[in-house]
Amino acid sequence: MLCQNIHQFGQKLVRRKPLEPRARAEGRLLRCLNILDLVILGVGSTLGAGVYFLVGDVAKNKAGPASIICLLVAALSTMSSGLCYAEFGARVPCAGSAYLYSYVTVGQLCAFIIGWDLILSFVIGTASLARAWSSSFNNLVGDYISQGLEETFSQYMPNYLATYPDFFALALVLLLTGVLILGVRESALVSRVFTVINILVLIFIIVSGFIKGDLHNWQLTEQDYTLAAAGSNDTYSLDPLGSGGFVPFGFEGILHGAAMCLYAFLGFDIIATIGEEALNPHHSIPWSIMITIFICFLLYFGVSAALTLMVPYYLIHPESPFAQAFVHVGWSAARYIVAIGTLCALSSSLLGVLFPMPRVIYSMADDGLLFRRLARIHARTHTPVMATLTSGIFAAVMALLFELRDLMELSSIGILLAYIMVAFSVLVLRYQPDQILSKNEKAKNEIEISECAASPSETVPEAGISRILKSLWFSTSTTPTWKSGQIVYGCAFLLVFLMTILSLILAQWPRRVFSGDPMLTTVTVLLLLLITGVTAIIWRQPQNPSPLYFKVPALPVLPLVTIFVNVYLMMQMTSETWVQFGVWNVIGFIIYFGYGIRHSLENNEQ
């Protein structure tokens, strides 16, 4: 009896949602976004603080002029994640993005964890961007706002909160939350205005950089560095020269810079999250994701090249790289244009983070995993009004009270986990039968398998082992079966485990691995061999031939590369970030086991 109860409980945790959307959910959200709207939202969400701050940091401290190579590597890596999102967006065009994809492939508990962590990422991202917007505006007006608030409230603020409550950030989040409640069209229009202004400013920076830039700044020597040190009065201006030239910090600098630049491309997944509001989503979602990543790469590439041409990389200002670069080349007035672009970029990025957050909450509440009231749709605007209000107020309070720069890693960890799950979902779904087998078909498969196992010819254990190995390498069918699908599931989980160990080794002891440490090098080689062998087993299984508008190429390699890159980035997180991540998930487990597991629609239908 106890074993039966445990088995039933385990079955509840891995219940999967059918690929087809439920009939009652059709048409609840308004389909009104075309490819241009989706691209604008994607570009606006991606070209945020990263383009004005991260590019300068990478060029100054990590890669110098070779930061353009870092951006290329990061863009190619992001494109692999984008391709996975594109296939799933075409396959399942519903609200929820990675949460929904996980529910379809891995099961309910894993889907809840992904959705819950995405909510955390969106909340922290919203509050951080609001604080950054407030700080940028405060600098533009001479720091009067922060000085007044700090003098009035700093004595009342505990140590674990910000030095002063940022009422400006609170008002900004609440204002944009109101815009979202008005409707999807209105939100897309506001995002379009901010994004277009931001793109125009970036084009101005790129053109100016090529006009006022000097190619010698890509070939700097120690003599240039010495002259700069002698003539510099700024304490921030002289970071290490490295070896000079185009790649001053070597190949290792490019790798570190590329890892940082990956965060600059976070945000394109908003397109998949709002798939239920897209016109012709099977066509528009894949195209929009690819166009968004390509546009963002071109702008990042051009801006990075312009910055390193205008000013030597070791003279780049850490807090306002572009404004000070224009001062360096004698165009001081252009810094005000940069300030406008910064505010517009932060505004569009803020709206881009606010936009998908209630959609994930709505999708989870609609499935019964969160409180049902959060799935309420406004009759006139067709927006998830309760989810939007709740998430907006929560993010506004966070922006009011907390200084969230130290929590940005915590925001990124949820996004990276979502990327891993989407790649994993694409990998396993392509090797599954068209629909989940009926009970009769599944029983028939199990009977056939058991008959084979009990065959009289299997008198020697080696014969059974040989048959198992043969079934892994030589499939008996040209189309996926229940058995081949389960083989892919098992291999995919094993690959994620092996890649996690490999990433941990490469993240913690990279020098020892590449310097030939006997123990670590041997373990690394064995892991690579195992990963190659298991990948080959997946490759030998039949793929589903059902036509899709878009399919990820180079299966199973490309999704596995995506998984490895994102797992490696997660291994770079600090132990403090992982502790905070664990605390948030404990809160989620309390909600899931206290409410979601009993109220989910899958439970009610069963």
C-alpha distance (Angstrom), angle and dihedral (degrees) to the residues before:
residue distance angle dihedral
M1 . . .
L2 3.79 . .
C3 3.82 91.4 .
Q4 3.80 90.1 49.8
N5 3.82 92.0 51.9
I6 3.80 91.4 48.4
H7 3.81 89.9 49.2
Q8 3.83 91.9 50.4
F9 3.79 90.7 47.6
G10 3.81 90.7 50.7
Q11 3.81 90.1 49.1
K12 3.80 89.8 56.4
L13 3.82 91.4 54.7
V14 3.80 93.3 54.8
R15 3.83 99.5 40.5
R16 3.78 108.8 137.7
K17 3.76 129.4 -145.8
P18 3.83 117.2 -124.7
L19 3.80 116.1 -108.0
E20 3.80 93.2 -121.9
P21 3.81 115.2 80.0
R22 3.78 114.9 -116.2
A23 3.78 115.0 -97.0
R24 3.79 93.1 -123.3
A25 3.83 90.6 56.5
E26 3.78 95.5 55.2
G27 3.77 114.6 111.2
R28 3.81 97.3 4.1
L29 3.81 91.4 119.2
L30 3.79 118.7 50.5
R31 3.83 116.0 -106.7
C32 3.80 103.3 -145.4
L33 3.84 109.2 121.7
N34 3.81 118.7 106.9
I35 3.81 127.3 -165.8
L36 3.82 92.6 -85.6
D37 3.82 91.9 52.6
L38 3.80 91.4 48.8
V39 3.82 92.9 47.8
I40 3.82 91.5 48.5
L41 3.80 91.2 50.7
G42 3.82 91.5 45.9
V43 3.81 95.1 47.4
G44 3.80 92.0 43.6
S45 3.79 91.5 51.5
T46 3.83 93.9 46.3
L47 3.82 100.4 41.9
G48 3.78 96.1 63.4
A49 3.77 131.8 115.1
G50 3.81 90.9 -26.4
V51 3.78 95.3 71.3
Y52 3.83 93.7 53.3
F53 3.82 100.7 36.9
L54 3.81 113.6 14.0
V55 3.82 94.9 53.7
G56 3.81 90.4 57.2
D57 3.80 93.1 46.8
V58 3.82 92.9 51.5
A59 3.81 92.7 47.4
K60 3.81 93.9 46.7
N61 3.80 101.7 42.8
K62 3.80 109.4 17.4
A63 3.79 117.3 28.7
G64 3.82 114.2 -3.3
P65 3.83 112.6 -152.4
A66 3.83 87.9 -11.6
S67 3.81 86.3 75.8
I68 3.80 85.8 98.8
I69 3.83 87.6 63.4
C70 3.82 89.0 49.5
L71 3.79 89.4 54.1
L72 3.80 91.4 48.9
V73 3.82 91.7 52.0
A74 3.81 90.9 45.9
A75 3.81 91.8 48.3
L76 3.81 92.2 51.4
S77 3.79 90.2 49.1
T78 3.80 91.3 47.4
M79 3.79 89.8 48.4
S80 3.81 89.4 60.9
S81 3.82 89.7 55.5
G82 3.80 89.1 44.0
L83 3.81 91.7 54.1
C84 3.81 90.0 53.6
Y85 3.79 91.1 49.9
A86 3.80 89.5 46.7
E87 3.81 93.6 56.4
F88 3.77 93.7 46.1
G89 3.80 92.1 44.0
A90 3.80 88.6 55.1
R91 3.81 91.4 44.3
V92 3.84 99.1 44.9
P93 3.83 110.0 21.0
C94 3.82 97.0 -176.6
A95 3.79 135.8 117.2
G96 3.79 115.8 -87.5
S97 3.81 105.0 58.3
A98 3.83 112.9 -163.1
Y99 3.81 91.6 10.2
L100 3.79 91.4 58.5
Y101 3.81 93.8 42.3
S102 3.82 90.6 53.0
Y103 3.81 90.9 48.4
V104 3.81 90.4 54.3
T105 3.80 96.2 48.9
V106 3.82 113.6 21.7
G107 3.79 105.3 23.8
Q108 3.77 146.5 -106.2
L109 3.81 103.3 -59.6
C110 3.80 94.0 48.6
A111 3.82 90.3 45.7
F112 3.81 90.9 52.3
I113 3.82 91.0 50.6
I114 3.82 91.3 50.5
G115 3.81 93.0 47.2
W116 3.80 92.9 45.1
D117 3.82 91.9 50.1
L118 3.81 91.2 47.0
I119 3.80 89.1 55.1
L120 3.81 89.1 53.5
S121 3.81 91.1 49.2
F122 3.79 92.7 49.7
V123 3.81 93.9 46.5
I124 3.80 93.9 49.8
G125 3.80 91.5 42.0
T126 3.82 91.4 51.2
A127 3.79 94.5 47.5
S128 3.82 93.1 45.0
L129 3.81 93.1 49.6
A130 3.80 90.7 47.7
R131 3.81 89.8 52.3
A132 3.81 90.4 47.2
W133 3.84 90.6 50.2
S134 3.80 90.8 49.9
S135 3.80 91.2 47.6
S136 3.83 92.6 49.5
F137 3.78 92.3 49.3
N138 3.80 90.0 45.4
N139 3.82 90.8 54.3
L140 3.80 89.9 48.4
V141 3.83 91.7 57.3
G142 3.79 95.7 43.8
D143 3.83 102.0 -93.0
Y144 3.82 92.6 -74.9
I145 3.81 94.1 133.2
S146 3.81 96.8 53.0
Q147 3.81 93.1 42.7
G148 3.79 92.4 53.0
L149 3.81 94.5 46.2
E150 3.80 93.0 44.7
E151 3.80 93.2 51.1
T152 3.81 91.1 49.6
F153 3.81 103.9 40.5
S154 3.83 110.3 17.8
Q155 3.82 93.6 92.9
Y156 3.81 90.7 57.1
M157 3.81 97.5 48.6
P158 3.87 118.8 97.4
N159 3.80 119.0 -129.5
Y160 3.82 94.6 -105.4
L161 3.83 91.9 57.4
A162 3.80 130.7 67.6
T163 3.80 119.1 -76.2
Y164 3.82 89.5 -107.9
P165 3.84 136.0 8.3
D166 3.80 109.3 -100.8
F167 3.80 103.0 -139.4
F168 3.79 89.6 170.3
A169 3.82 91.5 61.1
L170 3.83 90.1 45.1
A171 3.81 91.8 53.6
L172 3.82 92.4 45.9
V173 3.83 93.9 53.9
L174 3.82 92.2 45.9
L175 3.82 90.8 48.5
L176 3.80 93.2 52.4
T177 3.82 90.2 43.9
G178 3.81 87.0 57.9
V179 3.81 89.6 50.8
L180 3.81 90.0 53.2
I181 3.80 91.8 51.1
L182 3.82 90.5 53.7
G183 3.79 90.4 67.5
V184 3.78 147.1 -78.7
R185 3.81 95.1 -87.5
E186 3.80 92.3 52.8
S187 3.79 92.0 47.7
A188 3.80 91.6 48.8
L189 3.82 90.3 49.9
V190 3.81 93.3 52.5
S191 3.82 90.5 46.3
R192 3.80 90.1 49.4
V193 3.83 92.5 55.0
F194 3.82 94.0 49.4
T195 3.81 93.7 43.1
V196 3.80 95.2 49.2
I197 3.82 91.4 50.7
N198 3.82 89.9 47.8
I199 3.81 92.3 50.4
L200 3.82 91.5 48.7
V201 3.82 90.6 52.0
L202 3.81 91.0 48.8
I203 3.81 90.9 50.0
F204 3.82 87.9 50.9
I205 3.83 89.9 52.2
I206 3.82 91.8 48.6
V207 3.81 94.7 48.4
S208 3.81 92.0 44.3
G209 3.78 90.9 49.2
F210 3.78 92.7 54.4
I211 3.82 91.0 46.0
K212 3.80 97.5 46.9
G213 3.79 97.7 27.1
D214 3.78 126.9 108.1
L215 3.82 122.5 -145.1
H216 3.80 88.1 -147.5
N217 3.82 87.2 75.0
W218 3.82 86.9 70.5
Q219 3.84 90.7 54.7
L220 3.80 102.8 45.5
T221 3.81 120.8 161.2
E222 3.77 136.5 -163.5
Q223 3.81 89.6 -95.7
D224 3.83 90.5 59.6
Y225 3.78 89.3 49.6
T226 3.81 92.5 50.7
L227 3.81 91.7 50.0
A228 3.79 90.7 49.0
A229 3.80 91.2 49.9
A230 3.80 91.3 50.9
G231 3.81 93.3 50.9
S232 3.81 99.0 39.9
N233 3.79 124.1 102.7
D234 3.83 96.2 173.7
T235 3.77 120.3 101.3
Y236 3.81 93.5 -150.6
S237 3.77 98.9 48.5
L238 3.78 106.3 82.4
D239 3.75 115.2 69.2
P240 3.83 119.4 160.8
L241 3.79 117.3 -62.6
G242 3.79 94.5 -144.6
S243 3.78 109.7 -164.8
G244 3.80 93.9 -37.2
G245 3.78 124.3 -132.6
F246 3.81 125.5 82.7
V247 3.82 95.4 -43.4
P248 3.81 102.9 36.5
F249 3.81 97.0 163.9
G250 3.79 98.3 41.2
F251 3.78 131.2 -131.2
E252 3.81 91.9 -45.0
G253 3.80 89.6 58.2
I254 3.80 90.5 52.8
L255 3.81 90.9 52.1
H256 3.80 93.1 48.8
G257 3.78 90.6 45.4
A258 3.81 92.1 49.3
A259 3.82 90.1 52.2
M260 3.80 89.6 53.6
C261 3.80 92.8 44.8
L262 3.81 91.1 56.8
Y263 3.80 87.4 72.9
A264 3.81 88.9 57.9
F265 3.81 89.8 65.9
L266 3.81 96.4 51.0
G267 3.79 110.1 118.7
F268 3.79 107.2 57.4
D269 3.81 89.8 101.1
I270 3.81 89.0 77.1
I271 3.81 85.7 84.3
A272 3.80 92.5 62.2
T273 3.81 91.7 42.3
I274 3.82 92.2 59.9
G275 3.80 94.4 41.3
E276 3.81 91.6 123.2
E277 3.83 89.3 64.0
A278 3.81 96.0 48.9
L279 3.79 124.7 105.3
N280 3.81 110.6 -122.3
P281 3.84 91.8 -4.2
H282 3.82 95.6 -175.0
H283 3.80 87.5 65.3
S284 3.81 104.8 26.6
I285 3.83 100.9 47.1
P286 3.86 97.8 58.8
W287 3.80 92.9 43.1
S288 3.81 93.2 45.6
I289 3.81 93.4 51.2
M290 3.80 93.4 49.4
I291 3.82 93.8 45.3
T292 3.82 91.4 47.4
I293 3.81 94.4 53.0
F294 3.82 91.6 45.2
I295 3.83 93.9 50.3
C296 3.80 91.9 46.3
F297 3.81 91.5 49.9
L298 3.82 92.4 51.0
L299 3.80 92.1 50.1
Y300 3.82 94.3 44.1
F301 3.81 90.4 46.9
G302 3.82 93.2 49.1
V303 3.80 94.7 44.9
S304 3.81 92.6 48.6
A305 3.80 91.7 48.9
A306 3.82 91.5 47.8
L307 3.81 93.3 49.9
T308 3.81 95.4 49.8
L309 3.82 90.9 45.3
M310 3.81 93.5 51.1
V311 3.79 97.8 47.8
P312 3.84 135.1 17.3
Y313 3.79 109.0 -98.8
Y314 3.81 93.6 -120.1
L315 3.83 89.8 56.7
I316 3.81 96.0 53.3
H317 3.82 112.4 125.8
P318 3.82 110.0 -119.9
E319 3.83 97.0 -144.6
S320 3.82 104.3 33.0
P321 3.82 106.8 18.5
F322 3.82 99.0 164.6
A323 3.80 98.1 41.2
Q324 3.80 91.2 51.5
A325 3.80 91.2 42.8
F326 3.81 89.6 59.9
V327 3.81 89.5 48.1
H328 3.82 87.8 51.5
V329 3.83 92.7 55.2
G330 3.82 93.4 43.2
W331 3.83 99.7 -102.5
S332 3.80 97.9 114.7
A333 3.80 94.6 156.3
A334 3.81 90.6 61.7
R335 3.81 90.3 70.9
Y336 3.81 88.5 77.5
I337 3.81 89.5 57.2
V338 3.80 87.8 51.0
A339 3.81 89.6 50.8
I340 3.82 90.9 53.8
G341 3.80 90.4 48.4
T342 3.81 90.8 49.8
L343 3.79 92.6 52.9
C344 3.81 92.4 46.5
A345 3.81 91.7 47.2
L346 3.80 91.7 50.4
S347 3.82 90.4 46.1
S348 3.80 94.7 51.7
S349 3.80 91.5 42.7
L350 3.80 90.5 49.0
L351 3.79 91.1 51.1
G352 3.80 88.9 45.9
V353 3.81 91.7 55.7
L354 3.81 93.4 43.0
F355 3.81 92.1 50.0
P356 3.84 101.0 64.8
M357 3.82 97.0 36.0
P358 3.84 96.8 78.6
R359 3.82 90.1 41.5
V360 3.80 90.8 60.8
I361 3.82 91.2 45.4
Y362 3.81 90.3 47.1
S363 3.79 92.3 49.9
M364 3.81 92.8 49.7
A365 3.81 92.0 46.3
D366 3.80 91.1 46.9
D367 3.81 88.2 55.9
G368 3.81 90.4 49.0
L369 3.82 96.7 -113.3
L370 3.82 91.8 113.8
F371 3.78 128.4 33.0
R372 3.81 111.8 -58.3
R373 3.80 95.8 -130.2
L374 3.80 88.9 68.2
A375 3.83 89.3 67.2
R376 3.82 93.4 63.5
I377 3.83 113.1 130.2
H378 3.81 120.8 -153.6
A379 3.80 109.0 -117.5
R380 3.82 96.0 -138.3
T381 3.82 105.4 33.4
H382 3.84 96.2 32.7
T383 3.81 90.4 -138.8
P384 3.85 126.3 134.0
V385 3.80 91.6 -106.3
M386 3.83 100.3 179.0
A387 3.82 93.8 44.8
T388 3.81 90.3 47.6
L389 3.81 93.9 49.1
T390 3.80 94.3 45.0
S391 3.81 95.7 47.3
G392 3.81 92.8 42.0
I393 3.80 93.8 51.8
F394 3.82 91.7 45.7
A395 3.82 92.0 50.7
A396 3.83 91.4 44.5
V397 3.82 91.9 54.3
M398 3.82 90.0 48.3
A399 3.82 89.9 51.4
L400 3.81 90.4 48.3
L401 3.79 97.9 52.4
F402 3.81 110.7 23.1
E403 3.79 135.9 66.5
L404 3.78 97.7 -141.6
R405 3.80 105.4 -175.6
D406 3.81 90.2 103.6
L407 3.82 91.1 53.2
M408 3.81 97.3 56.5
E409 3.81 90.8 98.0
L410 3.80 87.5 56.1
S411 3.80 88.8 53.9
S412 3.79 92.0 50.4
I413 3.80 94.9 49.3
G414 3.81 91.8 64.3
I415 3.82 92.5 49.7
L416 3.81 92.3 48.1
L417 3.81 90.8 49.3
A418 3.80 88.7 52.1
Y419 3.82 90.8 51.6
I420 3.81 89.6 52.1
M421 3.79 92.7 50.9
V422 3.81 93.6 48.1
A423 3.82 91.4 51.6
F424 3.81 90.1 46.2
S425 3.81 90.8 49.3
V426 3.80 93.4 50.7
L427 3.80 90.1 48.7
V428 3.80 96.8 52.9
L429 3.82 98.6 36.2
R430 3.80 93.7 57.4
Y431 3.80 88.8 60.9
Q432 3.81 96.9 47.5
P433 3.84 128.2 95.2
D434 3.80 117.5 -97.7
Q435 3.80 93.3 -95.7
I436 3.77 134.6 8.7
L437 3.80 105.5 -82.2
S438 3.76 117.4 -104.0
K439 3.78 118.0 -112.0
N440 3.80 91.5 -102.5
E441 3.82 93.2 51.5
K442 3.77 92.1 46.0
A443 3.79 91.2 48.5
K444 3.80 89.8 49.9
N445 3.82 90.4 52.9
E446 3.79 91.4 49.1
I447 3.83 91.5 49.4
E448 3.80 90.9 50.7
I449 3.78 91.3 49.4
S450 3.79 92.9 48.0
E451 3.82 91.1 47.7
C452 3.79 90.3 52.7
A453 3.79 90.2 49.1
A454 3.81 91.4 50.2
S455 3.79 96.1 43.9
P456 3.85 114.4 136.0
S457 3.76 90.6 -127.3
E458 3.80 89.1 66.4
T459 3.79 94.8 83.0
V460 3.76 94.7 128.1
P461 3.84 122.0 59.7
E462 3.79 90.7 -137.6
A463 3.80 90.1 63.3
G464 3.81 91.1 56.3
I465 3.80 91.4 48.8
S466 3.80 89.9 47.7
R467 3.80 91.4 51.7
I468 3.82 91.8 49.7
L469 3.79 92.2 49.9
K470 3.79 90.3 46.2
S471 3.83 91.4 52.5
L472 3.80 89.7 52.4
W473 3.79 93.5 53.3
F474 3.83 104.4 28.6
S475 3.79 113.5 44.8
T476 3.81 116.0 -152.5
S477 3.82 92.3 -144.3
T478 3.81 136.4 51.6
T479 3.81 90.9 -143.8
P480 3.81 127.9 53.3
T481 3.79 118.1 -83.9
W482 3.77 131.6 -170.2
K483 3.81 89.0 -100.2
S484 3.83 96.0 49.8
G485 3.80 89.7 45.9
Q486 3.80 91.1 54.5
I487 3.81 90.4 48.7
V488 3.82 89.3 55.5
Y489 3.81 91.4 47.5
G490 3.81 91.4 52.6
C491 3.80 93.8 45.0
A492 3.81 92.6 46.9
F493 3.81 92.6 52.7
L494 3.81 89.8 47.2
L495 3.82 90.8 50.7
V496 3.81 92.1 52.0
F497 3.82 89.1 51.5
L498 3.83 92.9 48.7
M499 3.81 92.6 45.6
T500 3.80 90.7 50.3
I501 3.82 90.7 55.4
L502 3.82 91.4 45.6
S503 3.82 92.2 48.4
L504 3.80 91.3 49.0
I505 3.81 91.0 53.0
L506 3.82 93.4 46.4
A507 3.81 92.1 46.1
Q508 3.81 97.0 47.3
W509 3.83 103.4 34.4
P510 3.84 108.5 19.4
R511 3.81 96.1 142.8
R512 3.80 93.2 50.3
V513 3.81 91.5 49.6
F514 3.81 95.3 50.3
S515 3.80 94.1 39.4
G516 3.81 89.9 61.1
D517 3.81 104.2 -102.7
P518 3.85 101.8 -178.9
M519 3.79 97.1 -136.7
L520 3.81 100.7 41.2
T521 3.80 95.0 38.3
T522 3.81 91.3 51.6
V523 3.82 92.0 48.9
T524 3.82 90.6 47.7
V525 3.80 92.8 50.9
L526 3.82 91.6 47.6
L527 3.80 90.8 50.0
L528 3.81 91.1 50.2
L529 3.81 90.9 50.1
L530 3.81 91.6 49.2
I531 3.81 91.5 47.4
T532 3.81 90.5 50.3
G533 3.80 92.4 48.8
V534 3.82 95.3 48.1
T535 3.82 90.4 45.6
A536 3.81 88.6 53.8
I537 3.82 90.1 53.2
I538 3.82 90.4 54.3
W539 3.82 90.0 46.7
R540 3.82 90.3 55.7
Q541 3.83 93.1 56.6
P542 3.84 119.2 94.7
Q543 3.80 117.5 -100.6
N544 3.78 124.8 -136.4
P545 3.84 107.4 -97.5
S546 3.83 94.4 -157.1
P547 3.81 110.0 130.7
L548 3.81 118.5 -109.6
Y549 3.78 127.6 -179.7
F550 3.82 89.1 -124.5
K551 3.80 131.7 19.0
V552 3.79 130.0 -177.0
P553 3.82 109.0 -111.1
A554 3.81 126.3 -134.2
L555 3.80 97.4 32.1
P556 3.00 127.5 -145.1
V557 3.82 95.5 14.4
L558 3.80 101.5 58.3
P559 3.84 97.4 51.7
L560 3.81 89.5 45.8
V561 3.82 91.3 51.8
T562 3.82 87.9 50.8
I563 3.80 91.3 50.7
F564 3.81 92.8 48.0
V565 3.83 94.8 48.9
N566 3.80 93.1 49.8
V567 3.81 94.2 43.5
Y568 3.81 88.5 51.0
L569 3.81 90.6 52.1
M570 3.80 90.8 49.8
M571 3.81 89.1 53.2
Q572 3.82 87.8 59.3
M573 3.82 90.8 65.4
T574 3.80 119.4 108.2
S575 3.81 123.2 -108.4
E576 3.82 89.2 -113.9
T577 3.81 89.6 58.4
W578 3.81 91.3 51.3
V579 3.82 90.9 50.4
Q580 3.81 91.2 51.9
F581 3.79 89.1 46.1
G582 3.81 89.9 52.7
V583 3.82 92.9 50.3
W584 3.81 91.4 52.1
N585 3.80 91.2 50.1
V586 3.83 91.8 49.3
I587 3.82 87.7 57.7
G588 3.81 88.1 49.3
F589 3.81 92.4 50.8
I590 3.82 90.0 53.3
I591 3.82 89.9 54.9
Y592 3.80 93.6 43.5
F593 3.81 98.2 47.8
G594 3.79 92.4 37.3
Y595 3.81 97.0 47.6
G596 3.80 119.0 -8.5
I597 3.80 101.1 58.6
R598 3.84 91.0 55.1
H599 3.81 98.9 40.2
S600 3.81 101.6 41.6
L601 3.80 115.8 123.5
E602 3.80 91.1 -127.0
N603 3.82 88.8 58.9
N604 3.82 92.4 48.4
E605 3.80 93.1 47.5
Q606 3.79 91.5 51.2
